[in-house]
Amino acid sequence: MSDQQPSRLPTKDVSPDPVKINNPKSMSLYAKREKIHARFVTGFFQTIRAYSAWFTLGLFVLLPWITWDGRQALLFDLPNRKFYIFWWTFLPQDFFFLSWLLIMAAFLLFTVTVFAGRVWCGYTCPQTVWTYVFMWIEKLTEGERNARIKLDKANLSFTKVLRRSLKHIGWVAASFITAITFVSYFTEARALSMELIHFDLGMWEAFWIFFFTAATYMNAGFLREQVCMYMCPYGRFQSVMFDKDTLIISYDTARGEPRAHRKKGVDYKTEGLGDCIDCTLCVQVCPTGIDIRNGLQFECISCAACIDACDSVMDQMGYERGLIRYTTEHLLEKGGKYKFLRGRLVGYAAIIVIMASIFMITLTLRVPLELEAIRDRNQLFSENSDGMIENVYLVKALNKSQRHETYTLTIIADKAIKMSDPIKISLEPGEQESVPVTLMADPGELTKSKYEIEFEIRSIGDSDVHKTTESRFLAPPPL
């Protein structure tokens, strides 16, 4: 055996520098946000996006002013616990329908996501729409991207103060209109406008107008893409709904790389270059500030601004469009035809159709009337001065229709059980009335101690509108 000692492996001291440890600046775990100055671009998809944004905004502002059957067409009257949606009136008892609507909306969003990714985010999401409006105001007051960047770096001056003041005045005005409109969905728009004109707002109305003005101003003016990137849960989980045939915005790496600057007309292919001229316009127009050439990222909201920007450059250079385009992972990897019909998409669509059918059938068959009968719990029965057995009930009737109705209340029971006379109940739309009802029976005609009975209420104007509710008539055991 050799007495030679084995050589030691080389080591390196990786202990942290104590100077850096004690320096707070070197220990920061958070990157400072860089303000994004998105460049405005024109093109096919941005035209669609602009129309979609202004349509959504116009619909939001105009809906509270539409009148339907003498009232506001869309009104969520929380104090009176009534929701009016055009020809429908929903009460707390109809919470099932509102829940069903929300579930259908969720599945519709899932279906759209499976089909075309985050197009909801890019075209119709309120955060995107209001940010687009605020950016438009910013462009009007401060100029295009380069002018805004220059203004940020400029020293304080009259021009800078004026432009910034005009921008913030525009933002506050847009936020105030948004807040008033939103509150108009919960307080009648015409009444609210008169209260505003006469400075006679209630405490809660004033609070919510102030709150939504501030929230809109902060979200669309300052937070912007941070809402999409950090606050909105949809951006985080939407990728699990993607498949390889989901439409996404993607950069064609095989065609675009290697990228490099060049002049128009240069034979770049002989130099081994791709179609991308590295102009960075796709980054400059992105509202979330990402580089789509780095691949699909959760920050991408599918607004297609990068597509329009890239297509305009391709046109100028004389290259084929579509270096950045709506495509799928399958098409990028293997080519061929786009596969529209697939299991997950068909499944979601089928669920929506089934749910919508059930919803419409249930809503169509819904009787605009509620009836409830509550027995007197203080005593099972009583005997009056004439020796008749009495049961006392409290019958509640609710008119869920859009018009005044008069109803007749009767009973369906054994012939021994009687109600003195049919009771007439007159109700306004959405009104509820409680009526005490006494039923009597001759003990000599009773053969058992418990009878199943039904109260029936029927509209005098429309005999097809009726409702029944079950109860019991109790009596002493027969001798």
C-alpha positions in Angstrom: 0.0 0.0 0.0 1.2 3.5 -0.9 1.7 6.1 2.0 0.8 9.0 -0.4 -2.1 11.1 0.9 -5.0 11.7 -1.5 -5.1 15.2 -3.0 -7.9 17.5 -1.6 -10.6 18.7 -3.9 -10.5 22.4 -4.7 -13.0 24.5 -2.7 -14.3 28.0 -2.9 -15.4 30.3 -0.1 -19.0 31.3 -0.8 -19.7 33.1 2.4 -21.7 36.3 1.9 -19.9 39.6 2.1 -20.7 41.0 5.5 -20.7 44.5 4.1 -23.5 43.6 1.6 -25.4 41.8 4.4 -25.5 45.0 6.5 -26.5 47.1 3.5 -30.3 47.3 3.3 -30.2 48.2 -0.4 -28.6 45.0 -1.4 -31.3 42.9 0.4 -34.3 44.3 -1.4 -36.5 41.5 -2.7 -38.9 43.8 -4.7 -38.2 45.3 -8.1 -39.2 48.9 -8.4 -42.1 49.3 -10.9 -41.1 51.1 -14.1 -43.9 53.3 -15.4 -45.2 52.0 -18.8 -45.8 54.5 -21.5 -47.6 52.5 -24.1 -47.5 53.7 -27.6 -50.8 54.0 -29.4 -51.0 52.0 -32.6 -53.6 51.6 -35.3 -54.6 48.5 -37.1 -57.3 45.9 -37.6 -57.4 44.5 -34.0 -57.0 47.9 -32.4 -60.0 49.2 -34.4 -62.0 46.2 -33.0 -60.7 46.9 -29.5 -61.6 50.6 -29.7 -65.1 49.9 -30.9 -65.5 47.2 -28.2 -64.3 49.6 -25.5 -66.5 52.5 -26.5 -69.5 50.1 -26.9 -69.0 48.7 -23.5 -68.6 52.1 -22.0 -71.6 53.5 -23.8 -73.8 50.5 -22.7 -72.7 51.0 -19.1 -73.5 54.7 -19.1 -76.9 54.4 -21.0 -78.5 51.4 -19.4 -79.6 53.2 -16.2 -81.5 55.7 -18.3 -83.6 53.2 -20.2 -87.2 53.0 -19.0 -89.2 49.8 -19.0 -92.9 49.6 -17.9 -92.6 53.0 -16.2 -89.5 52.2 -14.2 -85.8 51.9 -14.7 -85.0 48.9 -16.9 -82.0 47.7 -14.8 -82.2 48.5 -11.1 -80.9 46.7 -8.1 -83.1 48.2 -5.3 -81.3 46.9 -2.2 -83.4 48.8 0.4 -86.6 47.3 -1.0 -84.9 44.0 -1.8 -86.0 44.0 -5.5 -83.9 43.5 -8.6 -85.4 44.7 -11.9 -84.0 43.4 -15.1 -86.2 44.6 -18.0 -89.4 42.5 -17.8 -88.3 40.4 -14.9 -88.5 41.3 -11.2 -86.3 39.2 -8.8 -86.9 39.1 -5.1 -84.8 37.5 -2.3 -86.8 34.3 -2.9 -85.4 34.3 -6.5 -81.7 34.3 -5.5 -81.4 31.0 -7.3 -81.9 32.7 -10.6 -79.2 35.2 -10.0 -76.8 32.5 -8.8 -77.6 30.5 -11.9 -76.8 33.6 -14.1 -73.4 34.0 -12.4 -72.5 30.4 -12.9 -73.5 30.6 -16.6 -71.3 33.7 -16.9 -68.4 31.8 -15.4 -68.8 28.9 -17.8 -69.0 31.3 -20.7 -65.7 32.8 -19.6 -64.2 29.3 -19.4 -65.4 28.6 -22.9 -64.0 31.8 -24.4 -60.7 31.1 -22.6 -60.4 27.6 -24.0 -61.2 29.0 -27.5 -59.2 32.2 -27.6 -57.3 32.7 -24.4 -57.6 36.1 -22.7 -59.5 38.0 -25.3 -62.0 38.9 -22.6 -59.1 40.7 -20.9 -57.9 42.5 -24.0 -61.3 43.7 -25.4 -64.1 43.9 -22.8 -62.7 43.7 -19.3 -63.7 46.8 -17.3 -60.2 47.3 -16.1 -58.9 47.3 -19.7 -61.7 49.5 -21.0 -61.3 52.2 -18.4 -57.5 52.0 -18.6 -57.9 52.5 -22.4 -60.1 55.6 -21.8 -57.6 57.0 -19.3 -54.7 56.4 -21.7 -56.6 58.2 -24.4 -57.1 61.2 -22.1 -53.4 61.0 -21.3 -52.5 61.1 -25.0 -54.8 64.1 -25.6 -53.2 66.1 -22.8 -49.6 65.0 -22.8 -49.0 63.7 -26.3 -47.7 60.5 -27.7 -45.3 58.1 -26.0 -42.0 60.0 -26.6 -43.6 63.3 -25.6 -44.9 61.7 -22.3 -41.4 60.2 -21.5 -39.8 63.6 -22.2 -42.4 65.3 -20.0 -41.6 62.9 -17.1 -38.0 63.8 -17.3 -38.5 67.6 -17.8 -38.0 70.0 -15.0 -41.0 71.7 -13.4 -42.5 74.3 -15.7 -45.7 76.0 -16.5 -46.3 73.7 -19.5 -45.7 70.6 -17.4 -48.0 71.7 -14.6 -50.7 72.7 -17.2 -50.6 69.4 -19.1 -50.5 67.3 -15.9 -53.4 69.3 -14.4 -55.5 68.9 -17.6 -54.8 65.2 -17.5 -55.8 64.7 -13.9 -58.9 66.9 -14.4 -59.9 64.6 -17.2 -59.2 61.5 -15.1 -61.3 62.8 -12.2 -64.2 63.8 -14.5 -64.2 60.3 -16.1 -64.0 58.7 -12.6 -66.8 60.9 -11.3 -69.1 60.0 -14.3 -68.2 56.3 -13.7 -69.1 56.5 -10.0 -72.4 58.3 -10.6 -73.4 55.8 -13.3 -72.5 52.8 -11.1 -74.5 54.2 -8.2 -77.4 54.7 -10.6 -77.8 50.9 -10.9 -78.7 50.9 -7.2 -80.5 54.3 -6.9 -82.9 55.5 -9.6 -80.8 57.5 -12.1 -83.3 60.3 -12.5 -83.8 60.7 -8.8 -80.0 60.6 -8.2 -79.4 63.2 -10.9 -81.9 65.6 -9.3 -80.3 65.0 -5.9 -76.9 65.9 -7.4 -78.2 69.1 -9.0 -79.7 70.3 -5.8 -76.8 69.0 -3.6 -79.2 66.8 -1.7 -77.4 63.5 -1.7 -77.9 61.0 1.0 -75.0 59.9 3.2 -74.6 56.5 1.6 -75.0 57.8 -1.9 -72.3 60.4 -1.3 -70.0 57.9 0.2 -70.3 55.4 -2.6 -69.9 58.1 -5.3 -66.7 59.3 -3.5 -65.5 55.7 -3.1 -65.9 54.7 -6.7 -64.5 58.0 -8.0 -61.4 57.3 -6.0 -61.2 53.6 -6.9 -61.6 54.3 -10.6 -59.1 57.1 -10.5 -56.5 54.9 -8.8 -57.1 51.7 -10.8 -57.3 53.1 -14.3 -54.9 56.1 -13.7 -52.1 54.6 -11.6 -52.4 50.8 -11.0 -53.4 49.9 -14.6 -51.4 46.8 -15.6 -50.7 45.9 -11.9 -54.3 45.0 -11.5 -54.0 42.5 -14.3 -50.7 41.2 -13.2 -51.0 41.0 -9.4 -54.6 41.6 -8.3 -56.8 39.8 -10.8 -57.0 36.0 -10.1 -58.1 35.2 -13.6 -54.6 36.0 -15.0 -53.1 33.4 -12.7 -55.4 30.5 -13.3 -56.4 31.0 -16.9 -53.4 29.1 -18.2 -54.8 25.8 -16.7 -57.7 26.2 -19.2 -55.4 26.4 -22.2 -54.7 23.5 -24.5 -52.5 23.2 -27.5 -55.3 24.4 -29.8 -56.1 27.5 -27.8 -55.7 30.7 -29.8 -52.8 32.7 -28.3 -50.7 35.7 -29.5 -47.3 34.3 -30.4 -44.1 35.3 -32.0 -42.9 33.0 -34.8 -39.4 32.3 -33.6 -38.5 30.1 -36.6 -39.3 32.9 -39.0 -38.1 35.9 -36.9 -34.8 34.7 -35.5 -32.0 35.7 -35.5 -33.2 39.3 -35.2 -31.2 42.3 -36.3 -31.6 45.9 -37.5 -31.4 46.4 -41.3 -32.4 48.8 -44.0 -35.3 48.2 -46.3 -34.4 46.3 -49.5 -31.3 44.5 -48.0 -31.1 40.8 -48.8 -31.1 39.7 -45.2 -31.6 36.0 -45.9 -28.1 35.8 -47.4 -26.8 37.1 -44.1 -28.7 34.4 -42.2 -31.1 36.8 -40.5 -34.8 36.4 -39.7 -37.7 38.7 -40.4 -37.6 40.5 -37.1 -35.8 43.8 -37.4 -35.6 44.3 -33.6 -37.5 47.6 -33.7 -39.1 46.9 -30.3 -42.4 48.4 -31.4 -44.1 45.3 -30.1 -42.8 46.1 -26.6 -43.6 49.8 -26.8 -47.3 49.3 -27.6 -47.8 46.6 -25.0 -50.0 47.9 -22.1 -48.4 45.5 -19.7 -44.8 46.1 -20.9 -43.8 42.6 -21.9 -41.8 41.4 -24.8 -44.0 38.8 -26.7 -40.8 37.5 -28.4 -39.9 35.9 -25.1 -42.8 33.5 -25.4 -46.3 33.3 -23.9 -46.5 35.1 -20.5 -49.3 35.3 -18.0 -49.1 39.1 -18.2 -50.3 39.0 -21.9 -53.9 40.2 -22.1 -54.4 39.3 -25.8 -55.1 42.8 -26.8 -53.2 42.2 -30.1 -51.5 45.7 -30.1 -48.2 43.9 -30.8 -49.8 42.2 -33.8 -50.9 45.5 -35.4 -47.5 47.1 -34.6 -45.6 44.2 -36.1 -47.8 44.0 -39.2 -47.3 47.7 -39.9 -43.5 47.2 -39.8 -43.7 44.2 -42.0 -45.7 46.2 -44.5 -43.0 49.0 -44.5 -40.3 46.4 -45.0 -42.1 44.6 -47.7 -42.2 41.3 -45.7 -45.2 39.0 -45.2 -47.5 39.8 -42.3 -48.0 37.5 -39.3 -44.6 37.4 -37.6 -46.6 38.0 -34.5 -50.1 36.6 -34.8 -53.0 34.8 -33.3 -52.1 31.1 -33.6 -52.0 27.9 -31.5 -49.2 25.8 -30.1 -50.0 23.0 -32.5 -49.9 25.3 -35.6 -46.5 26.7 -34.5 -45.0 23.3 -33.9 -46.6 21.1 -36.7 -48.5 23.4 -39.0 -51.6 22.1 -40.7 -55.2 23.3 -40.1 -56.6 24.9 -37.0 -58.6 22.4 -34.9 -61.7 24.1 -33.7 -63.8 21.2 -32.3 -62.2 19.5 -29.3 -63.4 17.8 -26.2 -62.9 20.6 -23.6 -64.4 23.3 -25.8 -67.4 21.1 -26.8 -67.9 20.2 -23.1 -68.0 23.7 -21.8 -70.3 24.8 -24.7 -72.7 21.9 -24.0 -72.8 22.8 -20.3 -73.7 26.4 -21.2 -76.4 25.3 -23.6 -77.9 23.0 -21.0 -77.7 25.5 -18.2 -79.2 28.3 -20.4 -82.1 26.0 -21.5 -82.9 25.0 -17.9 -82.7 28.7 -16.8 -85.0 29.9 -19.6 -87.5 27.0 -19.1 -87.6 27.6 -15.3 -87.9 31.3 -15.7 -90.7 31.0 -18.3 -92.7 28.6 -16.1 -92.1 30.7 -13.0 -95.4 31.9 -11.4 -95.1 35.6 -10.5 -96.7 34.9 -7.1 -95.5 33.6 -3.7 -97.7 32.1 -1.0 -96.9 30.9 2.5 -99.1 29.7 5.3 -97.9 29.6 8.9 -100.0 27.9 11.6 -100.5 29.6 15.0 -97.8 28.0 17.1 -99.3 29.2 20.4 -102.0 26.5 20.4 -102.8 23.5 18.3 -106.5 24.3 18.0 -109.2 26.0 20.0 -113.0 25.7 20.5 -115.2 28.8 20.0 -118.5 29.7 21.7 -120.4 27.7 19.1 -118.5 24.5 19.8 -116.6 24.7 16.5 -113.0 23.6 16.3 -110.8 26.5 15.0 -107.3 26.6 13.6 -105.6 30.0 13.0 -103.1 30.7 10.2 -101.1 33.7 8.9 -101.1 33.6 5.1 -98.5 35.7 3.3 -99.0 36.6 -0.4 -96.3 38.3 -2.5 -97.0 39.8 -6.0 -93.9 39.2 -8.1 -95.4 40.5 -11.3 -95.0 44.0 -12.9 -98.6 45.1 -12.5 -101.2 45.6 -9.8 -103.1 42.3 -9.1 -106.2 41.3 -7.1 -106.3 37.7 -5.9 -108.8 35.4 -4.3 -107.7 33.2 -1.4 -109.5 29.9 -0.9 -108.8 26.4 0.6 -108.8 22.9 -0.7 -109.7 20.6 2.1 -112.0 18.0 3.5 -115.7 19.1 3.3 -115.9 19.3 7.1 -113.3 22.1 7.1 -114.6 25.5 6.1 -113.5 29.1 5.6 -116.2 31.7 6.1 -115.8 33.4 2.7 -113.1 33.6 0.0 -110.7 36.4 0.9 -109.7 39.1 -1.7 -106.1 40.4 -1.6 -105.1 43.4 -3.6 -101.3 43.9 -4.2 -99.1 46.3 -6.0 -96.0 45.0 -7.9 -93.6 43.6 -5.4 -95.9 44.1 -2.5 -96.4 41.5 0.2 -99.4 41.2 2.6 -100.0 39.0 5.6 -103.6 38.0 6.1 -104.9 36.1 9.3 -107.2 33.2 8.3 -109.4 31.1 10.6 -110.6 27.7 9.5 -113.5 26.0 11.4 -114.9 22.5 11.6 -117.8 20.8 13.3 -116.3 18.2 15.7 -119.1 15.9 14.9 -118.1 15.7 11.3 -114.4 15.1 12.0 -113.1 11.5 11.7 -109.5 12.0 12.6 -107.3 14.5 14.5 -105.1 15.7 11.5 -106.1 16.8 8.0 -103.9 17.8 5.1 -105.1 21.1 3.6 -104.0 23.5 0.9 -104.4 27.2 0.6 -104.8 28.4 -3.0 -104.5 32.0 -4.3 -105.6 32.8 -7.8 -105.4 36.0 -9.8 -108.9 37.5 -10.7 -107.5 39.0 -13.9 -105.6 35.9 -15.1 -106.9 32.5 -13.8 -103.7 30.8 -15.0 -101.7 32.7 -12.3 -102.2 30.7 -9.1 -100.2 29.2 -6.3 -100.9 26.7 -3.6 -99.2 25.9 -0.3 -99.7 23.0 2.0 -100.6 23.0 5.7 -102.5 21.0 8.4 -105.7 21.3 10.3 -105.5 19.8 13.8 -108.4 18.7 16.0 -109.0 16.7 19.1 -109.1 12.9 18.6 -112.6 11.7 17.6 -114.6 9.9 20.3 
